[in-house]
């Protein structure tokens, strides 16, 4: 033992030097020595078991655990040297200009992505707060390491999983019953369901709420609620009942805060868990969308909103889009007036009219905007639904499916694909559910489940299979005859893209871990891993002869690789 680093409710942490291998480590010893009570030992061991599940560059790791010769429980973990997130941010500029805003959002994404990794392994932290996050000065090649402006982000580690809950059913029921009515965590960052003390309500969205508090604090310099000076009962009431102060009002930037950022923070801080982001990954994704001037998913994207985002991404096409605005305005006025007066039968007739109009339009932007006019329908007929997906090829709101749609916290379908033979269309919902329809509207859809969320979806060249890229770090190949999918594992972060080769024999995937991977479509062999990008790989495609692969990355480069895996890529 070299020195005492700190102490908390359950244990004392020391800096120590391990002999084999020789390295500095942090040793956590349970309070109470060899006379500690059984519940404290159980919680201490649970923290060790939790850390053993997690191998992530932004989560402090564990080396070993056990008992000393005199009976004291301990575990040795990675020694993380740096400053807390709160201390680090205090040294940053107080006034948040656009560059500083983007820096802080990029840093927050690293935290959210690490939390999502823990969630995927059945671990809910339950005590997320800035003092449990250590920022170190060096940068890392893992995960999100820069923001679109090019600023490099520091490394960080999430610590203190002492209150973490393992979500699988192997947690003893007795342990859970002792927690009913007990508030565990740091009050200022607790979700309403956590403050109420009912463990049955705790899930990954509890951590999403804590992330929302931290996001608010990162941007406003203060928390959404002041509960530190209140009694416990009053603090719980405030957390459960009062709305947080608008982030726009608390904002400290030189310009007005973008409403998208306000919406993202407000969605994470929703009182009802069902109205929050369904996962930390969904929260991170929306921040990524904001940083790249794409429409966020937390709000229903109106036609005007879609146009605004499209123009901000591509100033050169703004003049051309003016014509789109005119077309859209006319369609909106006419259709909106009809929606108010129409019966269900008239609504179906209007849907047919909109679909007919979309069929005559070549511009995909106009198609995507016209489809939003279908939001007002409670449902479409099966035939109209197949026609809408086949003709428009754009994300459709879940609302138009009526009772056929799943109850999702986010009311949009995120991805669609049309089969090469024009016979089927597939769409992925926010909960990872994939549905495959026939474009003529006949029959029931094929429902595919397995992903937590889907980033990309594509048919095979012969239209008999579907490949999907997921937030769960897997690529899945689905036979459309209803057989079991081939699950391809290897990416260390979520997968952004997956497509078949033109000959249908291979699949290339692009991951947020900075790699692309070439897989045999049947999963019979290990993938070829293409390394070289310095940041997330957003896209990957085969050449027409399947001999080469091109990738595009957040690091600002495109690379052309031999698909056989040998040889160096051409860097563009």
WOWOPE-V61651 format. One line per field, one symbol per residue. phi: phi as a letter, one per 20 degrees, with the letter a starting at -180 (. if undefined). psi: psi as a letter, one per 20 degrees, with the letter a starting at -180 (. if undefined). burial: b if it has 16 or more other ideal C-beta (glycine too) atoms within 10 Angstrom, else e. Layout:
BEGIN
phi->???
psi->???
burial->???
END
This chain:
BEGIN
phi->.daeerbcfdbdddebdeecffaecddddffnmedffffffffffffffffffdcbfdcfeddabrcffenefbbdcgeddrcfgfffffeegfeefgffgfffffffffffffffgfffdmddfmbfagfecdddffeceemedbdgfofedffbcedlefdgdeeffeffffffffefndecpegfdefgffffndffefbffffffffffffgffednbefcddfedfgfffffffecefffgfffefdefdfffgffgffffffegfegfeegfbffffffffffffdldffefcffffffffgffffebffeffffgffgfgfffffffffffgfefefffffffgffffffffedeffffgffffffegfefadfgfffffffffelcgdfggfelffeffdfdeceebcbdfgemeccdbdefenfdccdefenemefeddcqffadebbbefgemdccdcdcfemddcddfeenfffedddrfecfdebbbffgemeccdcccfenddcddffemfbffeeddqfebgeebbbefgemeccdcccffnddcddfffnenefeed
psi->pgrphrqahhrppqproqgoroqprppppqqicijqrghhhghghhgghghhionqijpprqgrrbqrhjjpprqprpoopbqrhghghhirphpnagghghghhgghhgghhhghgghhkkppgilprhijpppqhqrqjqboirrhiipqqrqrpprmkhjqppirijpphhghhiipipopapghjqrghghikohhipahighgghhgghgghhhijrrhqnihjqrgghgggghhhqqqpphhhiqjrirppphgggggghghjpgphiirpirhghghghghgghjkqpqiiqporghgggghgghhnhhjhghihhhgggggghggghghhghiqrgghghghghgghgghhiphohggghhhhhiihiphrrrgghggggggghkqpqqhhiiciiqqnqhokqphqqqpqhjjhqpqqprhjippporpijjqrqqpppqhqhqphqpqqqhjjirppqprijjqppoppjjjrqqppoqhqiaqphqpqqqhijhrppqpqijjqqpoqphijirqqppoqhqjapohqpqqrhjjhrppqpqijjqqqoqpiiiqrqqpp.
burial->eeeebeeeebbebbbbeeeeeeeebbbbbbeeeeebeeebeebbebbbbbbeebebbbbbebbebeeeeeebbbbbbbbbebbbbeebbeeeeeebeeebbbbbbbbbbbbbbbbbbbbbebbbbbbbbbebbbbeeeebebbbbbbeeeeebbbbbbbbbbbbbbeeeeeeeeeeeeeeeeebbbbbbbbbbbbebebeebbbbbbbbbbbbbbbbbbbeebbbebeeeeeeebbebbeeeebeebeebbebeeebbebbbbbbbbbbbbebeebbbbbbbbbbbbbbbbeebbbbbbebebebbbebbbeeeeeeeeebeebeeebeebbeebeeeeeebeeeebbebbeebbebbeebeeebbbbbbbbbbbbbebbebebbbbbbbbbbbbbbbbbbeeebeebbbbbbbbbbbbeeeebbbbbbbbbbbbbbbbebeeebbebebbbbbbbbbbbbebebbbbbbbbbbbbbbebeeeebbebebbbbbbbbbbbbeebebbbbbbbbbbbbbbbbebeeebbebebbebbbbbbbbeeebebbbbbbbbeeebebebeeeeebeee
END
